[in-house]
Amino acid sequence: MLLKRTSITALLTLMLMPAMTLALEFKSVVNHKTVLYDAPSASAKKILILSQYYPLEVIVNLGDWIKVRDAQGAISWIEAKNLGAKRTVMVVVNNAEIRAEASTTSPLLATLDKDVVLELADAKLSSGWLKVKHRDGVTGFILVTAVWGY
């Protein structure tokens, strides 16, 4: 009876844990041309070549090889040495807006096309907004719903 009660308590504790404890891990490509493979081996089929700073979601880390998901949802493998800790996000909507402050009434700093990669200037989410930096130097806030990789 004690074992059953302990199991139920453990199950309830896990169910009540906030979703944030299941946070996703993202990394970015460090090299200008990085190959994604269909299996964790350099002799596996090459699927795609990514450019520097492309964000990827880490699914499984095997040490030298990492299973990742890209912005389109495709699953593949990448050599661990080709990923870095720099946090980036990719714009997933057309005409995404970077604002001076975390508000739709704040001055508009830039309008971005889909697939533009931005550096996270601050990893904290502020009322649905992320602070980002464009490669041209524009720093401001973008809606988290307009990007992938957070």
MARNUBA-151530 format. One line per field, with one value per residue (C-alpha): residue in three letters; x, y, z. Coordinates in steps of 0.5 Angstrom, whole numbers, plus 2048, in hexadecimal, padded with zeros to 3 digits. Example, Ala and Ser with C-alpha at 12.3 -4.5 7.8 and 13.67 -1.06 7.14 Angstrom:
BEGIN
residuo = ALA_SER
xx = 819_81B
yy = 7F7_7FE
zz = 810_80E
//
This chain:
BEGIN
residuo = MET_LEU_LEU_LYS_ARG_THR_SER_ILE_THR_ALA_LEU_LEU_THR_LEU_MET_LEU_MET_PRO_ALA_MET_THR_LEU_ALA_LEU_GLU_PHE_LYS_SER_VAL_VAL_ASN_HIS_LYS_THR_VAL_LEU_TYR_ASP_ALA_PRO_SER_ALA_SER_ALA_LYS_LYS_ILE_LEU_ILE_LEU_SER_GLN_TYR_TYR_PRO_LEU_GLU_VAL_ILE_VAL_ASN_LEU_GLY_ASP_TRP_ILE_LYS_VAL_ARG_ASP_ALA_GLN_GLY_ALA_ILE_SER_TRP_ILE_GLU_ALA_LYS_ASN_LEU_GLY_ALA_LYS_ARG_THR_VAL_MET_VAL_VAL_VAL_ASN_ASN_ALA_GLU_ILE_ARG_ALA_GLU_ALA_SER_THR_THR_SER_PRO_LEU_LEU_ALA_THR_LEU_ASP_LYS_ASP_VAL_VAL_LEU_GLU_LEU_ALA_ASP_ALA_LYS_LEU_SER_SER_GLY_TRP_LEU_LYS_VAL_LYS_HIS_ARG_ASP_GLY_VAL_THR_GLY_PHE_ILE_LEU_VAL_THR_ALA_VAL_TRP_GLY_TYR
xx = 800_806_809_802_802_809_808_801_805_80B_806_802_808_80B_804_804_80B_80B_80C_812_816_815_819_81B_823_825_82C_82E_833_83A_83C_83A_839_837_834_82E_82E_828_82C_832_837_83C_83A_833_82E_82F_829_82A_82F_82E_831_834_830_82A_826_825_821_825_821_826_82E_832_839_83C_835_82F_828_824_81E_81E_819_815_814_819_81D_825_82C_831_838_839_83F_83B_836_837_833_832_82A_827_820_81D_817_811_80C_80D_80D_80F_810_816_814_818_814_810_809_806_805_80D_810_812_819_819_814_817_816_815_81B_820_824_825_829_826_828_824_822_81C_815_812_80A_80B_811_818_81E_822_827_827_82E_82E_82E_826_825_81D_818_814_80E_810_80A_80E_814_816_81C_81A
yy = 800_805_803_805_80B_80D_80C_810_816_816_815_81B_81F_81E_820_827_829_82F_82E_833_82D_82A_830_82E_82F_833_834_837_835_838_837_83A_834_82E_827_824_81C_817_813_814_813_817_811_812_815_81D_820_828_82D_833_839_83C_83E_83A_838_831_82D_828_821_81C_81D_817_81B_81C_81C_81F_81E_824_827_82D_833_82F_829_824_820_81F_81E_823_822_825_829_82D_830_835_838_83F_840_842_842_842_846_841_847_84C_853_852_858_85A_85F_864_861_85B_85E_85F_866_867_86A_865_864_85F_85A_854_84E_847_843_849_846_84B_84A_84A_850_84E_847_849_849_850_850_84C_850_84E_853_851_854_854_853_85B_85D_85E_85C_85C_858_852_84E_847_845_848_843_83C_83A_83C
zz = 800_802_7FB_7F7_7FB_7FA_7F2_7F2_7F6_7F1_7EB_7ED_7EF_7E8_7E5_7E9_7E7_7E3_7DB_7DC_7DF_7D8_7D4_7CD_7CC_7C6_7C3_7BD_7B7_7B8_7B1_7AA_7A7_7AB_7A9_7AC_7AB_7AC_7B1_7B6_7B1_7AC_7A7_7A8_7A2_7A2_7A3_7A3_7A4_7A9_7AA_7B0_7B6_7B3_7BA_7BB_7C1_7C4_7C5_7C6_7C8_7C7_7C8_7C1_7BE_7BF_7BD_7BB_7B9_7B4_7B3_7AE_7B3_7AF_7B4_7B2_7B5_7B5_7B8_7BF_7BD_7B8_7BE_7C2_7C8_7C5_7C5_7BF_7BC_7B5_7B3_7B1_7AE_7A9_7AB_7B2_7B6_7BA_7BF_7C4_7CA_7CC_7C9_7C3_7C4_7C4_7BE_7B9_7B8_7B2_7AE_7AC_7A7_7A9_7AA_7AD_7B3_7B9_7BF_7C6_7C9_7D0_7D1_7D5_7D3_7D4_7D3_7CD_7CA_7C9_7C9_7C2_7BE_7B7_7B3_7B1_7B8_7B9_7C0_7C3_7C4_7C0_7C2_7C4_7BF_7B9_7BA_7BB_7C0_7C7
//
